[in-house]
Amino acid sequence: MMTTNRKLGLYIHIPFCLSKCLYCDFLSFSGFSDEDQSRYVQSLLMELDWYRDGREKAGGITIDILDYEVDSIFIGGGTPSLISAELIEKLLNKIHENFSVDQDCEITIEANPKTIDRHKLKAYREVGINRLSIGAQSLNPGLLDFIGRVHTPEEFLKNYEEARAAGFENINVDIMFGIPGQSLEIWSDTFQRVLDLAPQHISFYGLKIEEGTPFQLMKQNNELVELSDDLDRKMYALALSKLREPKLNGQCSNYDHYELSNAAETKFHCRHNLKYWSMDEYLGIGLGAHSYINQERFSVTRDIARYQKNNASHIDWRHTNSKEDEISEFIFTGMRKIEGISFQNYEARFGEPISRRYKNQVSKLLRGGLIELTGTGMKLTLLGIDLSNYVLSEFV
């Protein structure tokens, strides 16, 4: 398939889970049968065909996939590893059939312990998946039970070793801090044990109580007490300090803290997620999936019955960004990266220096010690990272 040099990230949403976690506000469901899952994947295949067959069948979005080469594929959820490896293989075969895929494409699948084994992991490698993201969240059994996870620390550790044995050389581990009842010592133990496993990538997220979740209802009923902001920030600082600690052999850690909640070995920064933080183009396939192409944001319906009608009405919402939208989003997402944003990239993209629009905001944040100039751009300071929501709101 002939392409231009335009790169595209492809996100595939699998909404099924063994059980819904108490903090989760993602679009996901439990209790669906193997037949339900197979029917849903058939709808994914149909949606992929819409983009192959023509723009008018793709919900009217102005996209010609012949213009693109896919250099990252991310199968997320939900729990994609819940469905059979055969269904995952069908998806990847369809993607290669319909899209031009870079030979060096990063192909990630999210997995939760208890839904993978050595046979499934081996099958993933055989169909070309080269990056595994495992949701551990905690290595404390009491906390896992409290947040509604259905696996044990031992099951996570077993699955991690099975993934290594299956040949995965690029593994991410998700862990979570700021959980009610989590002490600094418990968080330190989890973080250190994950570090000792030496995954290529670690994602460490602070828990947020989201609307519509069981945790929100528990909070309203005074059944859940959030950690103090001070303890939450101490947990984040502890993670950063551990990333910088020398190894047992005295060498410095080889992890780059490259985004607010992500660290990785230099060659293993997540290519797909960097698209989100750099405002590169990506196409979302599946229930509720979001896309950003040609300065347009659009999303698929969240109604599974409507989605499975297999017609072009699956695009539920779209918005063409104004220049102001583009600029605000460029800064808002780009400042999440530890390296910050480049003034040269900003000016090349928008045809004006950043000082024309944000001189006062930049001066104010510099005086407050929340950002610093790098010589080529600007980035958050350590204090700015702690107050990142406030900093980023200045550019919205």
C-alpha positions as CSV (number, residue, x, y, z in Angstrom):
1,M,0.0,0.0,0.0
2,M,1.5,3.4,-1.0
3,T,1.7,6.0,1.7
4,T,3.0,9.4,2.4
5,N,5.2,10.1,5.4
6,R,2.3,10.9,7.7
7,K,2.3,8.7,10.8
8,L,-0.8,7.4,12.5
9,G,-1.4,5.8,15.9
10,L,-4.2,3.3,16.0
11,Y,-6.2,2.7,19.2
12,I,-8.5,-0.3,19.5
13,H,-11.0,-0.4,22.5
14,I,-12.0,-3.7,24.1
15,P,-14.6,-2.8,26.8
16,F,-14.8,-6.1,28.6
17,C,-13.6,-6.9,32.1
18,L,-13.8,-9.7,34.6
19,S,-15.0,-7.2,37.2
20,K,-15.4,-3.5,37.3
21,C,-12.9,-1.9,39.7
22,L,-14.4,0.5,42.3
23,Y,-12.4,3.5,41.1
24,C,-12.9,3.0,37.3
25,D,-14.7,5.4,35.1
26,F,-13.5,3.9,31.8
27,L,-16.0,2.6,29.3
28,S,-16.1,-1.1,30.3
29,F,-18.5,-3.8,31.3
30,S,-18.4,-7.2,33.0
31,G,-20.6,-10.3,32.5
32,F,-20.4,-10.5,28.7
33,S,-20.2,-14.0,27.2
34,D,-17.6,-15.4,24.7
35,E,-20.3,-15.0,22.1
36,D,-20.8,-11.3,23.0
37,Q,-17.1,-10.7,22.8
38,S,-16.9,-12.4,19.4
39,R,-19.8,-10.3,18.1
40,Y,-18.1,-7.1,19.3
41,V,-14.9,-8.0,17.6
42,Q,-16.8,-8.5,14.4
43,S,-18.0,-4.9,14.7
44,L,-14.5,-3.8,15.2
45,L,-13.5,-5.5,11.9
46,M,-16.4,-3.8,10.2
47,E,-15.3,-0.4,11.4
48,L,-11.8,-1.0,10.2
49,D,-13.3,-1.9,6.8
50,W,-15.2,1.5,6.7
51,Y,-11.9,3.3,6.8
52,R,-10.5,1.1,4.0
53,D,-13.6,1.4,1.8
54,G,-14.1,5.1,1.7
55,R,-14.6,8.4,3.5
56,E,-18.4,8.4,3.1
57,K,-18.6,5.2,5.0
58,A,-16.4,6.5,7.8
59,G,-19.0,8.8,9.3
60,G,-18.2,11.6,7.0
61,I,-14.7,12.2,8.6
62,T,-12.2,13.5,6.0
63,I,-9.7,10.7,6.2
64,D,-7.9,8.8,3.5
65,I,-5.9,6.0,5.1
66,L,-3.7,5.8,2.0
67,D,-2.1,9.0,3.3
68,Y,-0.9,7.3,6.5
69,E,1.5,4.7,7.8
70,V,0.6,3.2,11.2
71,D,3.6,3.3,13.6
72,S,1.8,2.4,16.8
73,I,-1.1,0.2,17.7
74,F,-2.6,0.2,21.2
75,I,-5.2,-2.4,22.2
76,G,-6.7,-1.0,25.4
77,G,-9.8,-1.3,27.5
78,G,-11.4,-2.6,29.6
79,T,-9.2,-5.7,29.7
80,P,-8.2,-6.7,26.2
81,S,-6.5,-9.8,27.5
82,L,-9.9,-11.1,28.6
83,I,-10.9,-12.1,25.1
84,S,-9.3,-15.0,23.3
85,A,-6.0,-14.7,21.5
86,E,-7.7,-15.8,18.3
87,L,-9.9,-12.7,18.4
88,I,-6.8,-10.5,18.9
89,E,-5.2,-12.2,15.9
90,K,-8.2,-11.5,13.7
91,L,-8.0,-7.8,14.7
92,L,-4.3,-7.6,13.9
93,N,-4.7,-9.4,10.6
94,K,-7.4,-7.0,9.6
95,I,-5.3,-4.0,10.5
96,H,-2.4,-5.3,8.3
97,E,-4.9,-6.0,5.6
98,N,-6.4,-2.5,5.6
99,F,-3.6,-0.2,6.7
100,S,0.1,0.3,5.8
101,V,1.9,-0.7,9.0
102,D,5.5,0.3,9.8
103,Q,7.8,-2.7,10.1
104,D,9.0,-1.2,13.4
105,C,5.4,-0.6,14.7
106,E,5.0,-0.6,18.4
107,I,2.1,-2.9,19.2
108,T,0.8,-2.8,22.8
109,I,-1.9,-4.8,24.5
110,E,-3.1,-4.1,28.0
111,A,-3.5,-7.1,30.3
112,N,-4.6,-7.7,33.8
113,P,-3.4,-10.6,35.9
114,K,-5.7,-13.6,36.0
115,T,-6.6,-13.1,32.3
116,I,-3.3,-14.2,30.8
117,D,-1.2,-17.3,30.9
118,R,1.9,-18.6,29.1
119,H,-0.1,-19.9,26.2
120,K,-1.9,-16.6,25.6
121,L,1.3,-14.6,26.0
122,K,3.1,-16.9,23.5
123,A,0.2,-16.4,21.0
124,Y,0.5,-12.6,21.4
125,R,4.1,-12.7,20.5
126,E,3.4,-14.9,17.5
127,V,0.9,-12.4,16.0
128,G,3.4,-9.5,16.4
129,I,2.5,-7.9,19.7
130,N,5.8,-6.5,21.1
131,R,4.7,-4.5,24.1
132,L,2.7,-5.7,27.1
133,S,1.2,-3.3,29.7
134,I,0.2,-5.1,32.9
135,G,-2.2,-3.5,35.4
136,A,-0.7,-4.5,38.8
137,Q,-2.0,-1.3,40.6
138,S,-0.6,-2.6,44.0
139,L,1.4,-5.5,45.5
140,N,-0.5,-5.2,48.7
141,P,-3.3,-7.8,48.9
142,G,-5.5,-5.8,51.2
143,L,-5.4,-2.7,48.9
144,L,-6.1,-4.9,45.9
145,D,-9.2,-6.2,47.5
146,F,-10.2,-2.7,48.7
147,I,-10.1,-1.2,45.2
148,G,-12.0,-4.2,43.6
149,R,-9.1,-5.9,41.8
150,V,-9.7,-9.7,41.3
151,H,-6.0,-10.7,41.2
152,T,-3.4,-11.3,43.9
153,P,0.2,-10.0,44.0
154,E,1.3,-13.5,43.4
155,E,-0.7,-13.8,40.2
156,F,0.8,-10.6,38.9
157,L,4.3,-11.8,39.6
158,K,3.6,-15.2,38.0
159,N,2.2,-13.5,34.9
160,Y,5.2,-11.1,34.7
161,E,7.6,-14.0,34.7
162,E,5.5,-15.8,32.1
163,A,5.6,-12.7,29.9
164,R,9.4,-12.7,30.1
165,A,9.5,-16.4,29.3
166,A,7.2,-15.8,26.3
167,G,9.8,-13.3,24.9
168,F,8.4,-9.9,25.8
169,E,11.3,-7.5,26.0
170,N,9.1,-4.4,26.4
171,I,6.8,-4.5,29.5
172,N,5.0,-1.7,31.3
173,V,3.7,-2.1,34.8
174,D,0.8,0.2,36.0
175,I,0.8,1.0,39.7
176,M,-1.3,3.4,41.7
177,F,-0.8,5.7,44.7
178,G,-3.1,7.9,46.7
179,I,-5.4,5.0,47.6
180,P,-7.4,5.4,50.8
181,G,-5.7,3.3,53.5
182,Q,-2.4,3.2,51.6
183,S,0.6,4.3,53.8
184,L,3.8,5.7,52.5
185,E,5.5,2.4,53.5
186,I,3.0,0.3,51.5
187,W,3.5,2.5,48.5
188,S,7.3,2.4,48.9
189,D,7.2,-1.4,49.1
190,T,5.1,-1.7,45.9
191,F,7.2,0.7,43.9
192,Q,10.5,-0.9,45.0
193,R,9.3,-4.4,44.2
194,V,8.2,-3.3,40.7
195,L,11.6,-1.6,40.2
196,D,13.3,-4.8,41.2
197,L,11.5,-6.6,38.4
198,A,13.2,-4.1,36.0
199,P,10.3,-3.6,33.5
200,Q,11.2,-1.3,30.6
201,H,8.4,1.1,31.6
202,I,6.5,2.1,34.7
203,S,3.3,4.1,34.9
204,F,2.5,5.5,38.4
205,Y,-0.8,7.2,38.6
206,G,-2.4,9.0,41.5
207,L,-6.0,7.8,42.3
208,K,-8.7,10.3,41.4
209,I,-12.3,9.8,42.7
210,E,-14.3,10.1,39.5
211,E,-17.9,10.8,39.1
212,G,-20.3,7.9,38.7
213,T,-17.9,5.4,40.3
214,P,-18.6,3.3,43.5
215,F,-15.8,5.2,45.2
216,Q,-17.6,8.5,44.6
217,L,-20.7,7.1,46.2
218,M,-18.7,5.8,49.1
219,K,-17.1,9.2,49.6
220,Q,-20.6,10.8,49.6
221,N,-21.7,8.4,52.2
222,N,-18.6,9.1,54.4
223,E,-17.5,5.5,53.8
224,L,-14.2,6.5,52.2
225,V,-11.7,9.1,53.3
226,E,-9.2,10.4,50.7
227,L,-5.6,10.7,51.6
228,S,-4.3,14.2,52.4
229,D,-2.8,16.2,49.6
230,D,0.5,16.3,51.6
231,L,0.7,12.5,51.8
232,D,-0.3,12.2,48.1
233,R,2.6,14.5,47.1
234,K,5.0,12.6,49.4
235,M,4.1,9.4,47.6
236,Y,4.8,11.0,44.2
237,A,8.1,12.5,45.5
238,L,9.1,9.1,46.8
239,A,8.5,7.5,43.4
240,L,10.7,10.1,41.8
241,S,13.5,9.6,44.3
242,K,13.4,5.9,43.8
243,L,13.7,6.3,40.1
244,R,16.9,8.3,40.7
245,E,18.4,5.9,43.3
246,P,21.6,4.0,42.3
247,K,21.2,0.3,41.6
248,L,23.0,-2.3,43.8
249,N,26.0,-2.1,41.5
250,G,26.3,1.6,42.2
251,Q,25.2,2.6,38.7
252,C,22.5,5.2,38.3
253,S,19.0,4.2,37.4
254,N,18.4,3.9,33.6
255,Y,14.8,5.2,33.8
256,D,13.9,8.5,32.3
257,H,11.0,10.3,34.0
258,Y,9.7,11.5,30.7
259,E,6.0,12.4,31.5
260,L,4.3,13.4,34.7
261,S,3.2,9.8,35.5
262,N,5.5,7.7,33.3
263,A,9.1,6.6,33.4
264,A,11.0,4.3,31.0
265,E,14.3,3.1,29.8
266,T,15.5,5.5,27.0
267,K,14.5,3.3,24.1
268,F,11.2,2.4,25.6
269,H,9.2,5.6,25.9
270,C,5.6,4.7,24.9
271,R,5.4,5.7,21.3
272,H,1.6,5.6,21.2
273,N,1.0,7.7,24.4
274,L,3.6,10.2,23.2
275,K,1.2,10.9,20.3
276,Y,-1.4,12.1,22.8
277,W,1.1,14.4,24.6
278,S,2.6,15.7,21.3
279,M,-0.7,16.2,19.4
280,D,0.2,13.8,16.7
281,E,-2.6,12.1,14.8
282,Y,-4.4,8.9,16.0
283,L,-7.5,7.0,15.0
284,G,-9.7,5.3,17.6
285,I,-11.6,2.2,16.7
286,G,-14.3,0.7,19.0
287,L,-16.9,1.7,21.5
288,G,-16.3,5.3,22.8
289,A,-12.9,5.6,21.1
290,H,-11.6,9.1,20.4
291,S,-9.6,10.3,17.4
292,Y,-7.6,13.3,16.4
293,I,-6.9,13.8,12.7
294,N,-6.7,16.8,10.4
295,Q,-7.2,19.1,13.4
296,E,-10.5,17.4,14.1
297,R,-11.5,15.5,17.2
298,F,-14.2,12.9,17.0
299,S,-15.5,9.9,19.0
300,V,-17.5,6.7,18.5
301,T,-20.8,6.1,20.2
302,R,-20.8,4.7,23.8
303,D,-24.0,2.7,23.0
304,I,-22.9,-0.9,22.3
305,A,-26.3,-1.8,20.6
306,R,-26.0,1.2,18.2
307,Y,-22.3,0.4,17.6
308,Q,-23.1,-3.2,16.6
309,K,-25.6,-2.2,13.9
310,N,-22.6,-2.0,11.6
311,N,-23.4,1.2,9.8
312,A,-21.7,4.6,9.5
313,S,-23.8,6.2,12.3
314,H,-21.2,5.1,14.9
315,I,-19.5,8.5,15.0
316,D,-21.2,10.2,17.9
317,W,-19.4,13.5,18.2
318,R,-17.0,15.6,16.3
319,H,-15.3,19.0,16.7
320,T,-13.1,20.9,14.4
321,N,-10.4,22.7,16.4
322,S,-10.0,26.4,16.0
323,K,-6.5,27.8,16.1
324,E,-7.1,28.8,19.7
325,D,-8.1,25.2,20.5
326,E,-5.0,23.8,18.8
327,I,-2.7,26.2,20.7
328,S,-4.3,25.5,24.1
329,E,-4.2,21.8,23.6
330,F,-0.6,21.9,22.3
331,I,0.6,23.5,25.5
332,F,-1.8,21.6,27.9
333,T,-0.6,18.2,26.6
334,G,3.0,19.1,25.8
335,M,3.7,20.5,29.3
336,R,2.9,17.0,30.7
337,K,6.2,15.9,29.2
338,I,9.1,16.5,31.5
339,E,11.1,18.1,28.7
340,G,8.2,20.5,28.2
341,I,7.5,22.2,24.9
342,S,9.8,23.7,22.2
343,F,9.3,27.3,21.3
344,Q,10.6,26.5,17.8
345,N,8.0,23.7,17.4
346,Y,5.3,26.1,18.7
347,E,6.2,28.8,16.2
348,A,6.5,26.4,13.3
349,R,3.1,25.0,14.0
350,F,1.2,28.2,14.7
351,G,3.1,30.9,12.9
352,E,3.7,33.1,15.9
353,P,6.0,33.2,18.9
354,I,4.5,32.0,22.2
355,S,5.1,35.4,23.7
356,R,2.5,37.0,21.5
357,R,-0.3,35.1,23.2
358,Y,1.1,34.0,26.6
359,K,3.7,36.6,27.6
360,N,1.9,37.5,30.9
361,Q,1.2,33.9,31.8
362,V,4.8,32.8,31.2
363,S,6.1,35.7,33.2
364,K,3.7,35.0,36.1
365,L,4.6,31.3,36.2
366,L,8.3,32.1,36.0
367,R,8.1,34.4,39.0
368,G,6.2,31.8,40.9
369,G,8.9,29.2,40.2
370,L,6.4,26.9,38.5
371,I,8.1,26.8,35.1
372,E,11.6,27.3,33.9
373,L,13.1,28.2,30.5
374,T,15.3,25.6,29.0
375,G,17.0,27.6,26.3
376,T,14.8,26.1,23.6
377,G,11.5,26.1,25.4
378,M,9.8,25.8,28.8
379,K,9.0,23.0,31.2
380,L,7.5,22.5,34.6
381,T,9.7,22.8,37.7
382,L,9.4,20.3,40.5
383,L,7.0,22.7,42.2
384,G,5.2,23.1,38.9
385,I,4.7,19.4,38.7
386,D,3.1,19.4,42.1
387,L,0.8,22.2,41.0
388,S,0.5,21.1,37.4
389,N,-3.3,21.5,37.3
390,Y,-3.0,25.1,38.2
391,V,-0.1,25.7,35.8
392,L,-1.9,24.1,32.8
393,S,-5.1,26.0,33.6
394,E,-3.3,29.2,32.8
395,F,-3.1,28.2,29.1
396,V,-6.7,27.0,28.7
